[in-house]
């Protein structure tokens, strides 16, 4: 089972540091305890990015591993949270973790991570 989303990328030619709004950081903080030490980037907007600050997209994926434990949990009709817990323990990377990798690398914004991964 595969989940996929597209993250908008910060346009590299007009990027600048910024501090995301506290409500956005509050959503991300449980996943990243050292979030306050990160440097955040966003595009200020220019003619090349149509004043959006974004240009291009990056795909992020969450792939449920095909293992005996996940198959047994699916067959037993376990809760989604239990299946997710098993999958993460077996090495699955979540959409949020992949998006946070892009955020830490300065490729996208905190607002974009929340928009794409906050369900």
C-alpha positions as CSV (number, residue, x, y, z in Angstrom):
1,X,0.0,0.0,0.0
2,X,1.4,3.4,-1.1
3,X,0.5,6.9,0.0
4,X,1.9,9.8,-2.0
5,X,1.7,13.6,-1.9
6,X,3.4,16.4,-3.7
7,X,5.2,19.2,-1.7
8,X,5.7,22.5,-3.3
9,X,9.4,23.5,-3.4
10,X,10.8,26.9,-2.3
11,X,12.1,28.8,-5.3
12,X,15.8,28.8,-4.7
13,X,16.4,32.2,-6.4
14,X,14.2,34.2,-4.0
15,X,14.6,32.1,-0.8
16,X,15.1,33.8,2.5
17,X,15.1,32.8,6.2
18,X,11.9,33.3,8.1
19,X,10.2,32.2,11.3
20,X,7.0,30.2,10.9
21,X,3.9,31.1,12.9
22,X,3.6,29.5,16.3
23,X,0.5,27.5,15.4
24,X,2.3,25.8,12.6
25,X,5.3,25.1,14.8
26,X,3.0,23.7,17.5
27,X,1.7,21.1,15.0
28,X,5.2,20.0,14.0
29,X,6.9,20.2,17.4
30,X,5.7,16.7,18.7
31,X,7.5,15.1,15.8
32,X,10.7,17.2,16.1
33,X,11.8,18.1,19.6
34,X,14.7,20.3,18.4
35,X,12.5,22.2,15.9
36,X,13.4,25.6,17.4
37,X,17.0,25.1,16.3
38,X,16.1,24.6,12.7
39,X,16.6,27.3,10.0
40,X,13.5,27.8,7.9
41,X,13.4,29.1,4.4
42,X,10.7,30.5,2.2
43,X,10.5,32.3,-1.1
44,X,9.8,36.0,-0.9
45,X,8.2,35.9,-4.4
46,X,9.6,37.1,-7.7
47,X,8.6,37.2,-11.4
48,X,10.1,33.8,-12.0
49,X,7.9,32.1,-9.4
50,X,4.8,34.2,-10.1
51,X,5.2,35.9,-6.7
52,X,4.3,32.6,-4.9
53,X,7.8,31.8,-3.5
54,X,7.4,28.2,-4.8
55,X,8.5,26.6,-8.0
56,X,8.4,22.9,-8.7
57,X,7.2,20.0,-6.6
58,X,8.8,17.0,-4.8
59,X,7.0,13.7,-4.3
60,X,6.9,12.1,-0.8
61,X,5.9,8.5,-0.3
62,X,4.7,6.3,2.6
63,X,5.0,2.6,1.7
64,X,3.4,0.0,4.0
65,X,5.9,-2.9,4.3
66,X,4.7,-6.3,3.2
67,X,5.6,-8.4,6.2
68,X,4.0,-11.2,8.3
69,X,3.2,-8.8,11.1
70,X,1.5,-6.2,9.0
71,X,-0.4,-8.9,7.1
72,X,-1.6,-10.5,10.3
73,X,-2.7,-7.1,11.6
74,X,-4.6,-6.4,8.4
75,X,-6.2,-9.8,8.4
76,X,-7.2,-9.4,12.1
77,X,-8.8,-6.1,11.1
78,X,-6.6,-4.2,13.7
79,X,-7.0,-0.5,14.0
80,X,-5.2,1.8,11.6
81,X,-3.1,3.1,14.4
82,X,-1.9,-0.4,15.4
83,X,-1.1,-1.2,11.8
84,X,0.8,2.1,11.5
85,X,2.7,1.4,14.7
86,X,3.8,-2.1,13.4
87,X,4.8,-0.6,10.1
88,X,6.9,2.2,11.7
89,X,8.6,-0.4,14.0
90,X,9.5,-2.3,10.8
91,X,11.2,0.8,9.3
92,X,8.4,2.5,7.4
93,X,9.0,6.2,6.8
94,X,5.8,8.3,7.1
95,X,4.7,11.1,4.9
96,X,5.4,13.5,7.7
97,X,8.9,12.2,8.3
98,X,9.7,12.5,4.6
99,X,8.3,16.0,4.5
100,X,10.3,17.0,7.5
101,X,13.4,15.8,5.8
102,X,12.7,18.3,2.9
103,X,11.9,21.0,5.5
104,X,15.2,20.5,7.3
105,X,17.1,20.6,4.0
106,X,15.4,24.0,3.2
107,X,13.5,22.7,0.2
108,X,10.0,23.5,1.4
109,X,8.2,25.5,4.1
110,X,6.8,24.5,7.4
111,X,3.3,25.7,6.2
112,X,3.6,23.3,3.2
113,X,4.6,20.4,5.4
114,X,1.5,21.0,7.6
115,X,-0.8,21.5,4.5
116,X,0.3,18.2,3.0
117,X,0.7,16.0,6.0
118,X,-1.8,17.2,8.7
119,X,-4.9,15.0,8.4
